[in-house]
Amino acid sequence: MSSSPTPETETPFICASEPWLETECVGEEFYKEHDGMQYCVFHYPGNKSGFWEAVNQKLKAQDFNFQGVWFPSSWDFKHAKFTKDVTFERAHFEGEVDFSGASFDGGANFSHCSFKGGAYFHDVTFNLATFEGSKFRIGAQFSLTTFYDRISFRSCTFDGGGRFTRAKFVSEVDFLGATFRQELPSGFEGEIDCADFAGATFGGPVEFGAARFKNGVRFTEAEFQDNVDLSNGTYDNRADFSFCKFRSVTFLHSKFRRKADFQNSSFDHFAQFASASFDDDLNLTDSRFGGLADFTHANFREHVRFSGSVENPAFYSSSNLNLQFATFDKPEYVSFHSVTLHPHWFVNVDPRKFDFINIHWNNYGDTELELEFLEHKNIQSRYRLLVIACRRLAANAEENDRFRMASKFRRMAMDAERLEHFFGLCWCYLVFGSLRHYFTRASASRVGNRKLRPKPMLLLLGEMKSELRFHSSAH
């Protein structure tokens, strides 16, 4: 029995997109080759004809699967309505893409996308959404956008910065491991349910204007390479800034309702907490301050912990702690352990109940140097204020049976009083003597003795100032 030859079956076209996308290209026709690989019109990596017509057909058919699609130029999705789940996973946008005013009723998957041009999501409504691992090369605009469910920007890269002005986060937002290489202006103004920026890197200035974090925020191990403005923020739950690296940061007028944790964080230039309020514990254990740490007019209701070690004394030669006019509801809960301090840092604050353990006091016993620091800070009545501060520190030392330390602080207080009286007497002596000199010569001039003509008053005042400086340096 003769056998007839079996007709050859035509090999079906398989798009050369990522292997996990093979099933997404079923039914698509071969479009063109690139580097020896065959692609459909959606995944061909280059300029192509008929592409936008094919995209419009998918939209009209309510087919919102754009996995791995290569968009060759700018595209406008303004006010589009995605009524079910949509995926742009691993899509590439060669030009600008604009989703302004769009709404996503289902989930929106923009994970691992590449946005080579600007990405505009202004006034967009999202439910569950993810941009995990995506790269924004120019900039990302999310102003006035509302996220009703969890949103993830985990491991995203914002080369051109990100703008989240007046964005609303109803649920959790995740920026774990994200990188912001440029400015993040007016970010996250409004309410945020829960935010996670752990391990994020911010290369430019960051501003979180008047943001409110309702259910906790985590910046653990985040790095801020430029200035950060977190002024007027409200933290209704735990605020975790542990192991952060700050260049300069401002928490002016911020409100911490629960624990604020800055353990092992570093502040290279300044940390501004003026007029901030801490309703729960403030933990600054093993933190490092390279410049000004300003807590002027701050309010503390629970524990405050400053602690260091031999390797990290918390405050260095360039450091400056300002606690003036700060209020402590429970001063016995304020702890300084194994850190370096200056006596003049405690002017205009009452440290008598503070807990000082293993403290290295800079300029301990050097009253004049501490007064010089106060003069450089333009502190008025510096003699009297240093007297009060040293007496209060002495009272604290006596209460804790550190009598040698108490004696030294009392000596500093007496030195400050003596110096105040000394310079007061010097002024009186110089003014009285100079005026007597002036009027004696004036009287002599009136009786014809021209050699005793009085010096001009301005010249006389200049001599008084020089003489006072001479007395001061001699002392």
Secondary structure as a PSIPRED ss2 file (coil, helix, strand):
# PSIPRED VFORMAT (PSIPRED V4.0)

   1 M C   1.000  0.000  0.000
   2 S C   1.000  0.000  0.000
   3 S C   1.000  0.000  0.000
   4 S C   1.000  0.000  0.000
   5 P C   1.000  0.000  0.000
   6 T C   1.000  0.000  0.000
   7 P C   1.000  0.000  0.000
   8 E C   1.000  0.000  0.000
   9 T C   1.000  0.000  0.000
  10 E C   1.000  0.000  0.000
  11 T C   1.000  0.000  0.000
  12 P C   1.000  0.000  0.000
  13 F C   1.000  0.000  0.000
  14 I C   1.000  0.000  0.000
  15 C C   1.000  0.000  0.000
  16 A C   1.000  0.000  0.000
  17 S C   1.000  0.000  0.000
  18 E C   1.000  0.000  0.000
  19 P H   0.000  1.000  0.000
  20 W H   0.000  1.000  0.000
  21 L H   0.000  1.000  0.000
  22 E H   0.000  1.000  0.000
  23 T H   0.000  1.000  0.000
  24 E H   0.000  1.000  0.000
  25 C H   0.000  1.000  0.000
  26 V C   1.000  0.000  0.000
  27 G C   1.000  0.000  0.000
  28 E C   1.000  0.000  0.000
  29 E C   1.000  0.000  0.000
  30 F C   1.000  0.000  0.000
  31 Y C   1.000  0.000  0.000
  32 K E   0.000  0.000  1.000
  33 E E   0.000  0.000  1.000
  34 H E   0.000  0.000  1.000
  35 D C   1.000  0.000  0.000
  36 G C   1.000  0.000  0.000
  37 M E   0.000  0.000  1.000
  38 Q E   0.000  0.000  1.000
  39 Y E   0.000  0.000  1.000
  40 C C   1.000  0.000  0.000
  41 V C   1.000  0.000  0.000
  42 F C   1.000  0.000  0.000
  43 H C   1.000  0.000  0.000
  44 Y C   1.000  0.000  0.000
  45 P C   1.000  0.000  0.000
  46 G C   1.000  0.000  0.000
  47 N C   1.000  0.000  0.000
  48 K C   1.000  0.000  0.000
  49 S C   1.000  0.000  0.000
  50 G C   1.000  0.000  0.000
  51 F H   0.000  1.000  0.000
  52 W H   0.000  1.000  0.000
  53 E H   0.000  1.000  0.000
  54 A H   0.000  1.000  0.000
  55 V H   0.000  1.000  0.000
  56 N H   0.000  1.000  0.000
  57 Q H   0.000  1.000  0.000
  58 K H   0.000  1.000  0.000
  59 L H   0.000  1.000  0.000
  60 K H   0.000  1.000  0.000
  61 A C   1.000  0.000  0.000
  62 Q C   1.000  0.000  0.000
  63 D C   1.000  0.000  0.000
  64 F C   1.000  0.000  0.000
  65 N E   0.000  0.000  1.000
  66 F C   1.000  0.000  0.000
  67 Q C   1.000  0.000  0.000
  68 G C   1.000  0.000  0.000
  69 V C   1.000  0.000  0.000
  70 W E   0.000  0.000  1.000
  71 F E   0.000  0.000  1.000
  72 P C   1.000  0.000  0.000
  73 S C   1.000  0.000  0.000
  74 S C   1.000  0.000  0.000
  75 W E   0.000  0.000  1.000
  76 D E   0.000  0.000  1.000
  77 F C   1.000  0.000  0.000
  78 K C   1.000  0.000  0.000
  79 H C   1.000  0.000  0.000
  80 A C   1.000  0.000  0.000
  81 K E   0.000  0.000  1.000
  82 F E   0.000  0.000  1.000
  83 T C   1.000  0.000  0.000
  84 K C   1.000  0.000  0.000
  85 D C   1.000  0.000  0.000
  86 V E   0.000  0.000  1.000
  87 T E   0.000  0.000  1.000
  88 F C   1.000  0.000  0.000
  89 E C   1.000  0.000  0.000
  90 R C   1.000  0.000  0.000
  91 A C   1.000  0.000  0.000
  92 H E   0.000  0.000  1.000
  93 F E   0.000  0.000  1.000
  94 E C   1.000  0.000  0.000
  95 G C   1.000  0.000  0.000
  96 E C   1.000  0.000  0.000
  97 V E   0.000  0.000  1.000
  98 D E   0.000  0.000  1.000
  99 F C   1.000  0.000  0.000
 100 S C   1.000  0.000  0.000
 101 G C   1.000  0.000  0.000
 102 A C   1.000  0.000  0.000
 103 S E   0.000  0.000  1.000
 104 F E   0.000  0.000  1.000
 105 D C   1.000  0.000  0.000
 106 G C   1.000  0.000  0.000
 107 G C   1.000  0.000  0.000
 108 A E   0.000  0.000  1.000
 109 N E   0.000  0.000  1.000
 110 F C   1.000  0.000  0.000
 111 S C   1.000  0.000  0.000
 112 H C   1.000  0.000  0.000
 113 C C   1.000  0.000  0.000
 114 S E   0.000  0.000  1.000
 115 F E   0.000  0.000  1.000
 116 K C   1.000  0.000  0.000
 117 G C   1.000  0.000  0.000
 118 G C   1.000  0.000  0.000
 119 A E   0.000  0.000  1.000
 120 Y E   0.000  0.000  1.000
 121 F C   1.000  0.000  0.000
 122 H C   1.000  0.000  0.000
 123 D C   1.000  0.000  0.000
 124 V C   1.000  0.000  0.000
 125 T E   0.000  0.000  1.000
 126 F E   0.000  0.000  1.000
 127 N C   1.000  0.000  0.000
 128 L C   1.000  0.000  0.000
 129 A E   0.000  0.000  1.000
 130 T E   0.000  0.000  1.000
 131 F C   1.000  0.000  0.000
 132 E C   1.000  0.000  0.000
 133 G C   1.000  0.000  0.000
 134 S C   1.000  0.000  0.000
 135 K E   0.000  0.000  1.000
 136 F E   0.000  0.000  1.000
 137 R C   1.000  0.000  0.000
 138 I C   1.000  0.000  0.000
 139 G C   1.000  0.000  0.000
 140 A E   0.000  0.000  1.000
 141 Q E   0.000  0.000  1.000
 142 F C   1.000  0.000  0.000
 143 S C   1.000  0.000  0.000
 144 L C   1.000  0.000  0.000
 145 T C   1.000  0.000  0.000
 146 T E   0.000  0.000  1.000
 147 F E   0.000  0.000  1.000
 148 Y C   1.000  0.000  0.000
 149 D C   1.000  0.000  0.000
 150 R C   1.000  0.000  0.000
 151 I E   0.000  0.000  1.000
 152 S E   0.000  0.000  1.000
 153 F C   1.000  0.000  0.000
 154 R C   1.000  0.000  0.000
 155 S C   1.000  0.000  0.000
 156 C C   1.000  0.000  0.000
 157 T E   0.000  0.000  1.000
 158 F E   0.000  0.000  1.000
 159 D C   1.000  0.000  0.000
 160 G C   1.000  0.000  0.000
 161 G C   1.000  0.000  0.000
 162 G E   0.000  0.000  1.000
 163 R E   0.000  0.000  1.000
 164 F C   1.000  0.000  0.000
 165 T C   1.000  0.000  0.000
 166 R C   1.000  0.000  0.000
 167 A C   1.000  0.000  0.000
 168 K E   0.000  0.000  1.000
 169 F E   0.000  0.000  1.000
 170 V E   0.000  0.000  1.000
 171 S E   0.000  0.000  1.000
 172 E E   0.000  0.000  1.000
 173 V E   0.000  0.000  1.000
 174 D E   0.000  0.000  1.000
 175 F C   1.000  0.000  0.000
 176 L C   1.000  0.000  0.000
 177 G C   1.000  0.000  0.000
 178 A C   1.000  0.000  0.000
 179 T E   0.000  0.000  1.000
 180 F E   0.000  0.000  1.000
 181 R C   1.000  0.000  0.000
 182 Q C   1.000  0.000  0.000
 183 E C   1.000  0.000  0.000
 184 L E   0.000  0.000  1.000
 185 P C   1.000  0.000  0.000
 186 S C   1.000  0.000  0.000
 187 G C   1.000  0.000  0.000
 188 F C   1.000  0.000  0.000
 189 E C   1.000  0.000  0.000
 190 G C   1.000  0.000  0.000
 191 E E   0.000  0.000  1.000
 192 I E   0.000  0.000  1.000
 193 D E   0.000  0.000  1.000
 194 C E   0.000  0.000  1.000
 195 A E   0.000  0.000  1.000
 196 D E   0.000  0.000  1.000
 197 F C   1.000  0.000  0.000
 198 A C   1.000  0.000  0.000
 199 G C   1.000  0.000  0.000
 200 A C   1.000  0.000  0.000
 201 T E   0.000  0.000  1.000
 202 F E   0.000  0.000  1.000
 203 G C   1.000  0.000  0.000
 204 G C   1.000  0.000  0.000
 205 P C   1.000  0.000  0.000
 206 V E   0.000  0.000  1.000
 207 E E   0.000  0.000  1.000
 208 F C   1.000  0.000  0.000
 209 G C   1.000  0.000  0.000
 210 A C   1.000  0.000  0.000
 211 A C   1.000  0.000  0.000
 212 R E   0.000  0.000  1.000
 213 F E   0.000  0.000  1.000
 214 K C   1.000  0.000  0.000
 215 N C   1.000  0.000  0.000
 216 G C   1.000  0.000  0.000
 217 V E   0.000  0.000  1.000
 218 R E   0.000  0.000  1.000
 219 F C   1.000  0.000  0.000
 220 T C   1.000  0.000  0.000
 221 E C   1.000  0.000  0.000
 222 A C   1.000  0.000  0.000
 223 E E   0.000  0.000  1.000
 224 F E   0.000  0.000  1.000
 225 Q E   0.000  0.000  1.000
 226 D E   0.000  0.000  1.000
 227 N E   0.000  0.000  1.000
 228 V E   0.000  0.000  1.000
 229 D E   0.000  0.000  1.000
 230 L C   1.000  0.000  0.000
 231 S C   1.000  0.000  0.000
 232 N C   1.000  0.000  0.000
 233 G C   1.000  0.000  0.000
 234 T E   0.000  0.000  1.000
 235 Y E   0.000  0.000  1.000
 236 D C   1.000  0.000  0.000
 237 N C   1.000  0.000  0.000
 238 R C   1.000  0.000  0.000
 239 A E   0.000  0.000  1.000
 240 D E   0.000  0.000  1.000
 241 F C   1.000  0.000  0.000
 242 S C   1.000  0.000  0.000
 243 F C   1.000  0.000  0.000
 244 C C   1.000  0.000  0.000
 245 K E   0.000  0.000  1.000
 246 F E   0.000  0.000  1.000
 247 R E   0.000  0.000  1.000
 248 S E   0.000  0.000  1.000
 249 V E   0.000  0.000  1.000
 250 T E   0.000  0.000  1.000
 251 F C   1.000  0.000  0.000
 252 L C   1.000  0.000  0.000
 253 H C   1.000  0.000  0.000
 254 S C   1.000  0.000  0.000
 255 K E   0.000  0.000  1.000
 256 F E   0.000  0.000  1.000
 257 R C   1.000  0.000  0.000
 258 R C   1.000  0.000  0.000
 259 K C   1.000  0.000  0.000
 260 A E   0.000  0.000  1.000
 261 D E   0.000  0.000  1.000
 262 F C   1.000  0.000  0.000
 263 Q C   1.000  0.000  0.000
 264 N C   1.000  0.000  0.000
 265 S C   1.000  0.000  0.000
 266 S E   0.000  0.000  1.000
 267 F E   0.000  0.000  1.000
 268 D E   0.000  0.000  1.000
 269 H E   0.000  0.000  1.000
 270 F E   0.000  0.000  1.000
 271 A E   0.000  0.000  1.000
 272 Q E   0.000  0.000  1.000
 273 F C   1.000  0.000  0.000
 274 A C   1.000  0.000  0.000
 275 S C   1.000  0.000  0.000
 276 A C   1.000  0.000  0.000
 277 S E   0.000  0.000  1.000
 278 F E   0.000  0.000  1.000
 279 D C   1.000  0.000  0.000
 280 D C   1.000  0.000  0.000
 281 D C   1.000  0.000  0.000
 282 L E   0.000  0.000  1.000
 283 N E   0.000  0.000  1.000
 284 L E   0.000  0.000  1.000
 285 T E   0.000  0.000  1.000
 286 D C   1.000  0.000  0.000
 287 S C   1.000  0.000  0.000
 288 R E   0.000  0.000  1.000
 289 F E   0.000  0.000  1.000
 290 G C   1.000  0.000  0.000
 291 G C   1.000  0.000  0.000
 292 L E   0.000  0.000  1.000
 293 A E   0.000  0.000  1.000
 294 D E   0.000  0.000  1.000
 295 F C   1.000  0.000  0.000
 296 T C   1.000  0.000  0.000
 297 H C   1.000  0.000  0.000
 298 A C   1.000  0.000  0.000
 299 N E   0.000  0.000  1.000
 300 F E   0.000  0.000  1.000
 301 R C   1.000  0.000  0.000
 302 E C   1.000  0.000  0.000
 303 H C   1.000  0.000  0.000
 304 V E   0.000  0.000  1.000
 305 R E   0.000  0.000  1.000
 306 F E   0.000  0.000  1.000
 307 S E   0.000  0.000  1.000
 308 G C   1.000  0.000  0.000
 309 S C   1.000  0.000  0.000
 310 V C   1.000  0.000  0.000
 311 E C   1.000  0.000  0.000
 312 N C   1.000  0.000  0.000
 313 P C   1.000  0.000  0.000
 314 A C   1.000  0.000  0.000
 315 F E   0.000  0.000  1.000
 316 Y C   1.000  0.000  0.000
 317 S C   1.000  0.000  0.000
 318 S C   1.000  0.000  0.000
 319 S C   1.000  0.000  0.000
 320 N E   0.000  0.000  1.000
 321 L E   0.000  0.000  1.000
 322 N E   0.000  0.000  1.000
 323 L C   1.000  0.000  0.000
 324 Q C   1.000  0.000  0.000
 325 F C   1.000  0.000  0.000
 326 A C   1.000  0.000  0.000
 327 T E   0.000  0.000  1.000
 328 F E   0.000  0.000  1.000
 329 D C   1.000  0.000  0.000
 330 K C   1.000  0.000  0.000
 331 P H   0.000  1.000  0.000
 332 E H   0.000  1.000  0.000
 333 Y H   0.000  1.000  0.000
 334 V E   0.000  0.000  1.000
 335 S E   0.000  0.000  1.000
 336 F E   0.000  0.000  1.000
 337 H E   0.000  0.000  1.000
 338 S C   1.000  0.000  0.000
 339 V C   1.000  0.000  0.000
 340 T E   0.000  0.000  1.000
 341 L E   0.000  0.000  1.000
 342 H C   1.000  0.000  0.000
 343 P H   0.000  1.000  0.000
 344 H H   0.000  1.000  0.000
 345 W H   0.000  1.000  0.000
 346 F H   0.000  1.000  0.000
 347 V C   1.000  0.000  0.000
 348 N C   1.000  0.000  0.000
 349 V C   1.000  0.000  0.000
 350 D C   1.000  0.000  0.000
 351 P C   1.000  0.000  0.000
 352 R C   1.000  0.000  0.000
 353 K C   1.000  0.000  0.000
 354 F C   1.000  0.000  0.000
 355 D E   0.000  0.000  1.000
 356 F E   0.000  0.000  1.000
 357 I E   0.000  0.000  1.000
 358 N C   1.000  0.000  0.000
 359 I C   1.000  0.000  0.000
 360 H E   0.000  0.000  1.000
 361 W E   0.000  0.000  1.000
 362 N C   1.000  0.000  0.000
 363 N C   1.000  0.000  0.000
 364 Y C   1.000  0.000  0.000
 365 G C   1.000  0.000  0.000
 366 D C   1.000  0.000  0.000
 367 T H   0.000  1.000  0.000
 368 E H   0.000  1.000  0.000
 369 L H   0.000  1.000  0.000
 370 E H   0.000  1.000  0.000
 371 L H   0.000  1.000  0.000
 372 E H   0.000  1.000  0.000
 373 F H   0.000  1.000  0.000
 374 L H   0.000  1.000  0.000
 375 E H   0.000  1.000  0.000
 376 H H   0.000  1.000  0.000
 377 K C   1.000  0.000  0.000
 378 N C   1.000  0.000  0.000
 379 I C   1.000  0.000  0.000
 380 Q C   1.000  0.000  0.000
 381 S C   1.000  0.000  0.000
 382 R H   0.000  1.000  0.000
 383 Y H   0.000  1.000  0.000
 384 R H   0.000  1.000  0.000
 385 L H   0.000  1.000  0.000
 386 L H   0.000  1.000  0.000
 387 V H   0.000  1.000  0.000
 388 I H   0.000  1.000  0.000
 389 A H   0.000  1.000  0.000
 390 C H   0.000  1.000  0.000
 391 R H   0.000  1.000  0.000
 392 R H   0.000  1.000  0.000
 393 L H   0.000  1.000  0.000
 394 A H   0.000  1.000  0.000
 395 A H   0.000  1.000  0.000
 396 N H   0.000  1.000  0.000
 397 A H   0.000  1.000  0.000
 398 E H   0.000  1.000  0.000
 399 E H   0.000  1.000  0.000
 400 N C   1.000  0.000  0.000
 401 D C   1.000  0.000  0.000
 402 R C   1.000  0.000  0.000
 403 F H   0.000  1.000  0.000
 404 R H   0.000  1.000  0.000
 405 M H   0.000  1.000  0.000
 406 A H   0.000  1.000  0.000
 407 S H   0.000  1.000  0.000
 408 K H   0.000  1.000  0.000
 409 F H   0.000  1.000  0.000
 410 R H   0.000  1.000  0.000
 411 R H   0.000  1.000  0.000
 412 M H   0.000  1.000  0.000
 413 A H   0.000  1.000  0.000
 414 M H   0.000  1.000  0.000
 415 D H   0.000  1.000  0.000
 416 A H   0.000  1.000  0.000
 417 E H   0.000  1.000  0.000
 418 R H   0.000  1.000  0.000
 419 L H   0.000  1.000  0.000
 420 E H   0.000  1.000  0.000
 421 H H   0.000  1.000  0.000
 422 F H   0.000  1.000  0.000
 423 F H   0.000  1.000  0.000
 424 G H   0.000  1.000  0.000
 425 L H   0.000  1.000  0.000
 426 C H   0.000  1.000  0.000
 427 W H   0.000  1.000  0.000
 428 C H   0.000  1.000  0.000
 429 Y H   0.000  1.000  0.000
 430 L H   0.000  1.000  0.000
 431 V H   0.000  1.000  0.000
 432 F H   0.000  1.000  0.000
 433 G H   0.000  1.000  0.000
 434 S H   0.000  1.000  0.000
 435 L H   0.000  1.000  0.000
 436 R H   0.000  1.000  0.000
 437 H H   0.000  1.000  0.000
 438 Y H   0.000  1.000  0.000
 439 F H   0.000  1.000  0.000
 440 T H   0.000  1.000  0.000
 441 R H   0.000  1.000  0.000
 442 A H   0.000  1.000  0.000
 443 S H   0.000  1.000  0.000
 444 A H   0.000  1.000  0.000
 445 S H   0.000  1.000  0.000
 446 R H   0.000  1.000  0.000
 447 V C   1.000  0.000  0.000
 448 G C   1.000  0.000  0.000
 449 N C   1.000  0.000  0.000
 450 R H   0.000  1.000  0.000
 451 K H   0.000  1.000  0.000
 452 L H   0.000  1.000  0.000
 453 R C   1.000  0.000  0.000
 454 P C   1.000  0.000  0.000
 455 K C   1.000  0.000  0.000
 456 P C   1.000  0.000  0.000
 457 M H   0.000  1.000  0.000
 458 L H   0.000  1.000  0.000
 459 L H   0.000  1.000  0.000
 460 L H   0.000  1.000  0.000
 461 L H   0.000  1.000  0.000
 462 G H   0.000  1.000  0.000
 463 E H   0.000  1.000  0.000
 464 M H   0.000  1.000  0.000
 465 K H   0.000  1.000  0.000
 466 S H   0.000  1.000  0.000
 467 E H   0.000  1.000  0.000
 468 L H   0.000  1.000  0.000
 469 R H   0.000  1.000  0.000
 470 F H   0.000  1.000  0.000
 471 H H   0.000  1.000  0.000
 472 S H   0.000  1.000  0.000
 473 S H   0.000  1.000  0.000
 474 A H   0.000  1.000  0.000
 475 H C   1.000  0.000  0.000
